[in-house]
Amino acid sequence: MTDETNQPRGTSAHMPDLNWSQVRETVLMLELSAVQIEAAMKDSNTSVEVLTDSFTTMAGYMRMISDTVQTLPDQGEVGVAKQNLTGVSEHVSGMVHQAIIAFQFYDKLVQRLAHVGLSLGDLSDLVADSRRLFNPAEWVGLQDKIKTKYSTREEIAMFDAVMNGMPVQEAVDKYMAEMKEKSDDIELF
């Protein structure tokens, strides 16, 4: 919906009242973004918990099947079946193991999104307070607080690069390349 000036209703960003309207609206957008991240994580957590439980149970059953198959004789038709079942069992166990690793990466993603949500909340709080907004020490404090949420050397380097003037996309691309290189060096099996 728009008003008579053809501007969206509810926002005064196009015609500010010079009484912090843009700041208040920016704070609301930041809060909304943080809440959307939190809601998305909560929605997906239930599904991921079901999947994690299912794969953990499947891994247990695969161990039980594998242990049972190993008790079969090695000769004759049963021996051929044992060999086939052993191969299939090992393959399925590997797939279950890969799925469990993927869930661990999901857990890291959720932690990162939680940090983003908290950082957006901290930024929102700072921007909403006109006494803090123009205080350089508050901004340095916010940067320090955000930086402490990073847990890896690569994340800290990315943050520092951005704070030292590197364009965000360039810093993220560099970070992603380093993480890919790091994961390529990890042998899963």
N, C-alpha and C positions, 0 to 999 in steps of 0.2 A: 504494500500500500504506500502511496505517496501523498504528500500534501500539495497545496496550491502552487508551491514553487518547484514542484516535480522532484522533491527530495524525499528520501525514505522517512516515514514517520518514526518517532521515537528516538532519533539521533539528532544531536545538535552540532555534529562535527562540521557540517557545511556552513553553519551560521553560529559560531561559538558565542557563548555568553560571557566569555572571558572570566568565568568563575570556575575554572577547572573542569569544564564539561568534557573536553577531549580526554583529559587525564582520567576522570571518573569512568568514561566509556572504555578507555584503554584498560583500566583495572578490571572492569566487568568482562571484557573480552579475554584477558589473561586468566581470570578466575574460571570462566566458562571452558577455556582450553584445558586447564588443569583438571577440572571436574570431568570433562569428556575423556581424558586419558585415564583417569581413575575408574570411570564407569566401564570403559572398554576392557581394562585389565580385570575387573571383577567379573564381567560377563564371560570372558575367555577362561578365567581360572577354573571355573566349574568344569568346563569341557576338558581342559587339560588334566585336571585331577582325575577325571573318569578314565581318560586315555592312559595316564601314568599308571593308575591302579590296574587297568586291563593288561598293559604290557608287562608289568611286574608279575602279575598272576600268570600270564602266558610264559614268561621266562621260567617260572617255577615248574609249570607243567612240562615245558620242554626239557628241563633237567631230569624230571621224573621219567619222561618217555625215553630220553637218551640212556639213562641208567638202566631201565627195563630192557631196552634193545640190546645193551651190552651183555646181558645175561643169556641171550640166545646163542645157540651153537653156530659155529662158523662154517659148517659144511652143509651141502645139499641146498634144497630150495630155501630152507630157513636161513642158511648162510647168505644166499643171494639177497633175500628180503632184508636181512640184518644190514648188509652192506648198503642197500638202497636207502633204508630208513635212517641209517647213520648219516649218510650224505645229506638227506633232506633235513634231518634234525639239526645238523650243524649249520646248514644254510638258513633255516628259520631262526635259529638262535642268534646268528649274526645279524639278521634283519631286526630282531627284537632289540639287540644291543645297540644298533644304529638308531632305532627309535628312541631309546632311553637317552642316548647322547643328544638327540634333537630336543628332547624335553629339557635337558640341562641348559641348552642354548636358549630355549624359551624362558626359562627361569631368569637367566641373565638379562634377557630383553625386558621382562617385567620389572626387574630391579632398576634398569636404566630408565624406563618410562616413569617409574615412581620418582626417581631423582629429578627428571624433567618436570614432573608435576609439582614437586616441592620447590624447585627453582623458580618456576613460573609464579607460584604462590609468594615466594620471597620477593620477587621482582614486583609483583602486584602490590604487596604491602608497602614497599619502598616508594613506588610511584604514587600511591594513594595519599601519602603523607607529605604535604607541602613543606613541612619543616625539614624532612629528610631528603627530599628530592634534589635539592641544590647543594647538598653537603657532600663534597668529594669523599670524605672518610666513609660515609654510608655506602657509596658505590664501591669503594675498595673493599669494604667489609662484605658486601654482597658477592663480589668476585671471589674473595677468599672462601666464603661459605660454599659457593657453587663448586669451586675447585676441589674442596675437601670431599665432595661427593664422588669424584672420579677415583677409581680404584686401581687402574693399570697405568703403567708408564706411558703407553700409547695415548690413552685418554688425556692424561695430564699434558703431554706434548701437544696434542691437538688444541686443548684449551689455551695453553700458553701461546701457541702460534696465532690463534685468533686474537688474543689480547695484545699481541705484538704487531697486529696489522694485517696478517694474512687473511685473504677473503675466506669466509666460512666454507664455501663449497670446496675450495682448494684444500683447506685443512681437513675436511671430512674425507675427501677423495684420498688424501695421503694416509689418513688413519685407516680407511677401509683397505687400501693396498697393503699396509703393514699387517693388518689383521688377517687378510687372505694369505699373505706370505707365511705368517705365523701358523695358520691352520693347515697350510700345505705341508709344513714341516712336521705336523703331528701325525703319527701313524696310529690309526684307531685299533688295529688288530695285530 
